[in-house]
């Protein structure tokens, strides 16, 4: 388990009481398994009717999840005492929406459903922002947006959007996490997993080491020289060496599935992240239980979306089940 120092902030005592009540209503793994076996979306809506999602009184799953996300964000903001924590929490969705807007700006056809409306300026605001007009988009996104536009001035390079903005979000979250041990540890864990996935995908694609250097993200616990040693060792070497590291323990079965599939590996990573978030349940004071709950609920909604997507695209139930990361 990634270590952190609890804040023990007494201002969150009442909020934690409310969090405990909500945690008791979270979906179980067995409930998600039953959702996966649904024959249509109406069955999913019916199954969720007796859960907090039923309070949204929505007639379709997209509206249900959107309203649930809005209610959860309102709850989170009501009890959060510190602005940097909120910025850390919102940054991933803001960057995701900026990627959405930039890809549309460069002509990509992307469904409106990809845009995350909760806690974010509208898609129209992002369009104005990219055009250099006044908007409600946070100022800290101006510099990375300028870098993307400069990188694509003469010739379109779609990969540069992710390359530049992924680094920007890490820098922003690193800045916002200063003084918050739980957030710093969470960011380190997420960076380590992102770097490992990048490493494996580039190795599978038979890219050069210099390409990994372009994508390597800072602020993780796994140093660059460790990745260089694995890069030079070859598949047999890194297959046995990577799980020996604490940050990548319990990833062995996922690694064995590479390169045929990354699905199990990504699930194991998400399960490890959930384990970290749920560790905040043992605390009686501090912001950590509130943040841990909010991020776990995000993943709960993502799991419901995976089930719905599986139905819409007629994916096999086993494939959907393998993609669901959750706790017992």
N, C-alpha and C positions, 0 to 999 in steps of 0.2 A: 504493500500500500504506500502511495506517495504521502510523505509526511508534511504536516503544516502545524502552525501554532495557532490555537483557537483565540479569537479576539476577546471572548467573554464579555462582550458589551451588554450591560444590563438594559439598555434602551429597547432591546428586542425581546424582552421577556414576554410581553403580551402577544406580540406577533408570533412567537414560537408556539404559544398555546393555540392560536388559530391555525398555524401550519400543521400541528399534530392532528387536529380535527380533519383537515383536508387530506392529509396523508392516509388516513384510515379509509378514505373513499376512492383511493387510486385503484385502477384496474389491476387484476392479478394476471399472471402468466396463463393460467388455465382459461380465464375469460377471453384473453386475446386469442388463444387457440380455438375457442368456440367461434369467435368472430371470423377467423380465417376460413372456417367451414361454411360460412354463410353462402347462400345461393344467389343472392342479389343484394343491392344496397338497402332496400326496404327492411330486410332481415337485420342488417347492421344497425339501422336506425332504431328498430324495435328493441334490439338487444341493449342498446345504449340508453333507452328511455328510462330505465330504473337506476341510472348512474347520474352524476352531476351533469353529464352532457345532455340529458333529457331536459334540464332546466332551460336550455337554449330555445326550446320549442321550435326547432328548425325542421323543415320538411325535406332537406337534402343534406348529405354529409359535408359538403363544402361549406355551406352556411353554418352548420353545427360546429365545425372545427374553428371557423373564423370567429364566431361569437364566443366560443369557449376560450379561445386565445385572448380575445379582448377582455373578457371578465378576469382571467388570470393575471393579465398585465395590470389591470386596475388594482387588483389585490396586492400585487407586488409593489407597485408604486406607492400605495397607501401606507405601507409599513416600512418602506426603505428610508433610512435616515441619511444616506450619503450619496451624493451625485456621482462620484467616480465609479461606484459599483453599478449604478444604473447605466452609465456609458459603456462599461465593460460588457454588461448584459445585452445592450441593444446593438453594439457594434457589428456582430456577425450578420444580422438581418439588414442593416443599413448597407453594408458592403455587398451583400447578395443582391439587393435592389439596385445598387449602382451598376453592378455587372449586367443585370437585366437591361437597364436603360442604355448602357453603352453598346451592348450587342444589338439592340434595336436601332440605335443611332447609326451603326455600321451596316444595317440592312438585314439582320437576322430576323427570322420569323419565330417569335416566342409567344406562347400562350399567356394570356393575362393572369391565369391562375398561378403562374410561377412567382408573381410579385407578392411580397409579404406586406400586407397593409397595416397590421397591428404595430403600433409604436413607431411608425415611419411616415415621412412625408409621402405624398401621392406620387404615382408614376409621372404625372404631368409636372410636378415640382422637380423631379430628377431630370426631366427633359430640358426644362428651363435652366437648371443648374449647368448641364453640359454645354448649353448654348451660351453660357456666360451671363445669363440674366439673373436678377435677384430671385431668390428662392428660399424655402425653409430647410433645405438640405444643410446639415452641419458644415461649418467652415473647414474642419479638419480633413474633409474629403476633397477639398479643392486641389491640393498639391498632387495627390496620386492620380486624380482625374486628368490634370495637366500632363502628367508623365505618360499616361495612356494615349492621350491625343497626340503628343509629340512622337511617341513610338510608332504610331500608325499614320503619320502625316503623309508620307510618300507611298507607302505600301502597307496593306492591311496584314496585321499579324495577330490573329485571334488569341493565341497563347499568351501574348503580352498582357492582356486584360487580367487574366488570373495571376500571372507572375507578379505584376505590379501591385494589384489590390490585395492579394493574399499577404504580401509582405507589409502592406500598409496597415491591415487589420491587426497583425501581430504586434507591430510597433505601437499602435494605439492601445491595445489591450495591455501591453507591457507597461505603458505609461500609467494607465488607469489602475493597474494592480499594485502599484507601489504602496507599501504600507498595509497591504491586505494579503496575509500569508496564504489563505485558502485560495484566493484568485490566482496568485503567483504559481502555486502548485498545480492548479487546474490547467493554466496556460501551458506550463511546462509539459504536462502529460499530453495535452492535445498536440503540441508542437512535435513531441517525440513520435507520436503515432503518424502524424502527417509526413514527417521526414522519412519514416520507415516505408510508408506506402509509396512515396515518391521514389525512394531507393529501389524498391522491388519492381515497380513498373518500368523504370528506366533500364534496369538489368534485363528484364524480360524483353524489352524492345531493343536490346543490344546497343544502347547508347554509350557515349563516352563519359568518363568521370567528370569532365568539364561541364557537361549538361546538368549533372547532379549539383554541382557547385552553384549553378544559376538558381536552382529551386530550393536549396537548403535554407531552412528558416532558423533564425536565432532564438535564444531563450529556452531551449530544451535542455534536458539533463544529459542527453547522449551527445557526446562531442563529435566534431567532424572527423577527427582522426580515427575514431571507432568505426565510422562508416567506411572510411578509406581502407581500413584493414579488412573489413567484410567484402568490400568491392574487389580487392585483390585476391581474396581467398577462394572465390568461386562458389557455386551453389552448394556443394557438399559442405564447405566450410561454414558459410553463414547460416545454413539450415540448422546446424548443431550449435553454433555460437550465439545467435541472436536470443533464443529463449533463456540462455544462461544469465542474461542481464535482468535485473529486477524490473526495469521499466517494461520489458517485453516478456516477462514470465507469463505462463498460461496462453501463449500465442502459438504453441507448437503445432497443434492440429490445424490451425488456420494457415500456418506457413507451409505445411505439407500439401495443402491444396493449390498452392501457387506453382506454376502459372495458369493452370487450367481454370481456376476461379479465385477471386479475391473475396467472395461473399462471406465465407466463414471467418476469414481473418478480420474483415471489417466489423463483423458482429462481435467477435471476441474483444476487439478494441473498444467498441461501444459499451460492452458489458463491464470492462475494466473501468471506464469512465463513470458509469452508473454506480459501480461499487464505491468509487471515490466520493461521488456526490451524496450517496446514502450514508456515508460515514458521519455526516453532519447531524444525523438523527440522534446521536448520543449526547449532543451538546444541549445545555439548558439556557445558555445565553449566547449572544452574538448574531451577526448577520448571516453566518454560514448556513444554518438550517433553512432560512428564507430563500437564499440563492440556490441551495441544493434542491429544494422542493421545486422552485420555478423551472430550473433546467431539466429536472426529471419529468415534470409535466410536459415540457416541450417535446421530450422524447416519446412520451405516451401519445401525444397527438400525432407525431411523426409515424409511430407504429400503426395507428388507425389509418393514416393516409396510405401507408404501404399496403394494408389489407384492401382498402378501397381501390387502389391502383391495380392490385392483383386481379380483382374482380373485373375491372373495366377492360383490362388487356388480356383477360383469360389466362393468367399465369397459373401454373400448377400450385396447388395448396402447399406442397412440400417446398417449393422454391420460395414462396412468401414466408413460410414458417422459418426457413433458414435465415431470412433477412431480419427477423425480429429479435432485437436485443432487449432483454428485460430481466427483472429479478424475481426470485421466488418469494 
